[in-house]
Amino acid sequence: MEKGRVRATVVQASTVFFDTPATLDKAERLIAGSAAYGSQLVVFPEAFVGGYPRGFPFESPNEDNQELPKYHASAIENLRCPIRLVRDFVLVIFMYTGPEVDRLAKISCRYKVHLVMGVVEKDGFYLFSTILFFDPVGRYLGKHRKLMRSASECVVWCSGEKSSLPLYRTAIGKVGGLLYLDNRIPSLRTELYAKGIQMYCAPTADAREEWRASMIHIAIEGRCFVLSANQFCRRKDYSLPLKCIDGDSNSDLLDTIVCSGGSVIVSPSGTILAGPNYQGESLISADLDLEEITRAKLEFGEVGLGMGPDSVGWSANKPNLVLYQTAVKTEAFVDLS
């Protein structure tokens, strides 16, 4: 790949529910396929490791609810607890990340890719929807825990902290991103724009057309490439009872689509470079010309050319209040047509 160009892939596939080792095996196969095509950046959907809890009956705490313990067991540990050791009179501090994160780091190194992975992360009994970042030499760069949860997500996931909002300078450019509804929080997007994001990763669980419209808007607004990855799941991908799965009136059929994907890659001008795909599991790839970002910012730079980073803070003046103390009933009206 020539300088200034990046080949990127968004992965559209289903997790292996309640089987994290099998999910990691599947992730490695998908990463290997992307790397064989020459991709340097690979983006996975939200909660690919651990599974998105669409239709799970977690609101019931009774002993018949066997799904929540299974779901909790499928989440990964990624506490990053600092461990301090003294070696040869030198204080060494390193982070514990957990075996699943270590394996993902090794996979990214083995296939020489920048990896963005959506996972379900556990901290004790608490669960988070989290996005992880890795570089091609096997370094775990960091994470962002999702802030804005949708209605049913509030039952099982906790909200993260804004302080974890990441942007990473990598060999291919500035990479960062947000999960699902966090992408519809203007202040979070603006912070990434101000940091100069070039490859905006948006793992999601939304397959609706409105989501694609949001991705196009973000690409135009931020003058960046947007890579949105979503899962594609059928009824047969779930091991739960039928009543636990969302779907249409034919949800008893194993091939019924539960989540239809719609993964997409969008250019800084709002042009769709690849996708959306609603047909099945796939690797959706495009070549990103980073010079297009500069050309796009010449026309409109939200915090780039024409606007400095300090320009994004503003306040609105309160309008003067007009008080009506009396009212007169009008018997007629004026025809303005």
CORURMO-V705959 format. One record per residue. N is the residue number from 1. D_CENTER is the distance of its C-alpha to the mean C-alpha in Angstrom with 1 decimal. Layout:
[[N D_CENTER] [N D_CENTER]]
//
This chain:
[[1 25.8] [2 27.6] [3 26.8] [4 24.3] [5 22.5] [6 19.4] [7 18.8] [8 15.2] [9 13.9] [10 11.0] [11 11.9] [12 12.6] [13 14.3] [14 15.1] [15 15.1] [16 18.7] [17 19.0] [18 20.8] [19 21.4] [20 19.2] [21 21.6] [22 21.6] [23 17.8] [24 17.9] [25 20.8] [26 19.0] [27 16.1] [28 18.9] [29 20.6] [30 17.6] [31 17.2] [32 21.0] [33 21.0] [34 18.6] [35 20.6] [36 23.8] [37 22.8] [38 22.4] [39 18.7] [40 18.0] [41 14.2] [42 12.3] [43 8.6] [44 8.1] [45 6.5] [46 5.4] [47 8.8] [48 10.3] [49 12.7] [50 14.4] [51 13.5] [52 12.3] [53 15.5] [54 16.3] [55 19.9] [56 20.8] [57 23.8] [58 22.8] [59 24.7] [60 27.9] [61 29.0] [62 32.1] [63 33.1] [64 32.4] [65 28.7] [66 28.0] [67 24.3] [68 23.0] [69 24.8] [70 23.5] [71 19.9] [72 20.4] [73 22.0] [74 19.1] [75 16.8] [76 17.0] [77 18.8] [78 17.4] [79 19.7] [80 20.5] [81 24.0] [82 26.3] [83 29.3] [84 32.4] [85 35.1] [86 38.2] [87 39.2] [88 42.3] [89 42.3] [90 38.8] [91 36.1] [92 33.0] [93 29.7] [94 26.8] [95 23.8] [96 23.5] [97 20.1] [98 21.1] [99 22.0] [100 18.7] [101 17.1] [102 20.4] [103 20.3] [104 16.9] [105 18.4] [106 21.5] [107 19.8] [108 18.1] [109 21.6] [110 23.4] [111 21.7] [112 21.4] [113 17.7] [114 15.0] [115 12.3] [116 8.6] [117 8.3] [118 6.6] [119 9.8] [120 12.0] [121 14.0] [122 17.5] [123 19.8] [124 23.1] [125 22.9] [126 19.7] [127 16.3] [128 12.8] [129 9.2] [130 8.2] [131 6.4] [132 9.5] [133 11.1] [134 14.4] [135 17.1] [136 19.7] [137 22.4] [138 20.7] [139 19.7] [140 16.9] [141 15.8] [142 14.0] [143 11.0] [144 9.4] [145 10.0] [146 8.6] [147 11.4] [148 11.8] [149 12.4] [150 13.8] [151 17.4] [152 17.5] [153 14.7] [154 17.1] [155 19.5] [156 17.8] [157 15.0] [158 16.0] [159 14.5] [160 13.6] [161 15.2] [162 14.7] [163 16.7] [164 14.0] [165 12.1] [166 12.1] [167 13.3] [168 15.1] [169 18.2] [170 18.4] [171 21.1] [172 19.2] [173 18.1] [174 15.8] [175 12.3] [176 9.5] [177 6.3] [178 4.8] [179 3.2] [180 5.5] [181 8.8] [182 8.4] [183 8.2] [184 11.7] [185 13.2] [186 15.4] [187 16.4] [188 13.0] [189 12.5] [190 16.2] [191 16.0] [192 13.7] [193 16.1] [194 19.0] [195 18.0] [196 18.1] [197 14.6] [198 15.3] [199 12.2] [200 9.2] [201 6.0] [202 3.7] [203 2.5] [204 5.1] [205 8.6] [206 10.5] [207 13.1] [208 15.3] [209 16.8] [210 16.0] [211 12.3] [212 13.5] [213 15.7] [214 13.1] [215 11.5] [216 15.1] [217 15.9] [218 13.3] [219 14.6] [220 18.1] [221 17.8] [222 16.2] [223 18.1] [224 15.4] [225 13.9] [226 10.6] [227 8.9] [228 7.0] [229 7.3] [230 8.6] [231 11.3] [232 14.9] [233 17.2] [234 20.9] [235 23.2] [236 24.6] [237 21.4] [238 21.9] [239 24.8] [240 25.1] [241 28.0] [242 27.8] [243 27.8] [244 24.4] [245 22.6] [246 21.7] [247 23.1] [248 26.0] [249 29.7] [250 29.7] [251 27.2] [252 29.9] [253 29.6] [254 27.6] [255 26.1] [256 24.8] [257 21.3] [258 19.1] [259 15.7] [260 16.4] [261 13.4] [262 13.6] [263 11.3] [264 12.4] [265 13.0] [266 14.7] [267 17.2] [268 18.1] [269 20.8] [270 18.7] [271 20.0] [272 18.0] [273 18.5] [274 17.4] [275 16.6] [276 16.0] [277 17.2] [278 18.3] [279 20.9] [280 19.5] [281 17.6] [282 17.4] [283 16.4] [284 15.7] [285 16.9] [286 18.1] [287 20.1] [288 18.9] [289 21.9] [290 21.1] [291 24.4] [292 23.0] [293 21.1] [294 24.5] [295 26.2] [296 23.7] [297 24.1] [298 27.8] [299 27.6] [300 25.1] [301 23.7] [302 22.0] [303 22.5] [304 23.9] [305 27.2] [306 29.2] [307 27.3] [308 27.0] [309 24.4] [310 26.9] [311 27.1] [312 23.9] [313 25.5] [314 27.8] [315 29.6] [316 31.2] [317 34.9] [318 36.0] [319 38.3] [320 41.9] [321 42.7] [322 45.4] [323 47.4] [324 49.5] [325 52.5] [326 54.4] [327 53.8] [328 56.2] [329 56.1] [330 56.3] [331 58.3] [332 57.5] [333 54.6] [334 54.5] [335 53.5] [336 51.3] [337 51.0]]
//
